[in-house]
Amino acid sequence: MKNEHLFDTLHRVLTLAERFPALTAVAASERTLPVHDSLVGLLPSLQRGSTIACNGPAGVSLALALAAAPSQQGAWVGVAGLPELGIRAAVDMGVAVERLVMVTGDPSWVDVLAAMIDGFDVVVVGRRVGRLAGGAVRRLQARAQSRGIVMLTVGMILGYRPDGGPLGVIAGIALLVAFSFAFSWIWTMFGLLLRTEKSVMGVSMMVIFPLTFLSNVFVDPRTMPGWLQAFVNNSPISHLSSAVRGLMAGDWPADEIAWSLGWAGLFIAVFGPITMRLYNRK
């Protein structure tokens, strides 16, 4: 049902983009969009391809005020993740509602924003879209810049925000350091077995690359083939990644933490004695 809802949302956004091929009477070749006279002292114009943060208690009002003049001159405005915004408020701020499209709910915001960037001149990004991964943020900003779209962010910072607070962040970092210490015994063993630094680096890459990329760090295991999911879901890196993410998100996943500590203990128990024996022989 969630996928069907996402498809329906994207379909409606893209249908609007196809219905109005130009989507604006303002030439896309123009490097700027106009602003209301009352805001010229604050911001003389909206530079195409830019991202402007509208923070503070009046962030929503400021974003709508900045979007008003472009919409009145033919630009299309898309609003994502502002469920509290009403049509009346947009009208009061001067936005031409016949050129305003709002997307609410809880869809896949990365996909929705990508579609809106392709179809609109100004995209207002609200608080509900605040938890996007850094890579997704960079891709969206690059896409907006290449399309000449103005993005107005409201009351948030695009990127990861740990809901676990300082305690969750500290716990996540502590677990990561403990696991890294245990894992380092493997590299120390290679350092004692191999003759050159290049050999150690080469073997290390052969170990770390499969473990990292065959994990849930970059890709959701549910999108992988069934036989590969069995390996990925039991990978020590996947358990560590889930544990650190859970701690920083405030979930405190006991099973993932236990698996991560168990793998760390196993690494020390196996590679610690081997490394010490090799060292003593040297």
Secondary structure, 3 states (H helix, E strand, C coil): CHHHHHHHHHHHHHHHHHHCCCCECCCCCCCEECCCHHHCCCCCCEECCCEEEECCCCHHHHHHHHHHHHHHCCECEEEECCCCCCHHHHHHCCCCHHHEEEECCCCCHHHHHHHHHHHCCEEEECHHHCECCHHHHHHHHHHHHHHCCEEEEECCCCECCCCCHHHHHHHHHHHHHHHHHHHHHHHHHHHHHCCCHHHHHHHHHHHHHHHHHCCCCCCCHHHCCHHHHHHHCCCHHHHHHHHHHHHHHCCCCHHHHHHHHHHHHHHHHHHHHHHHHHHHHC
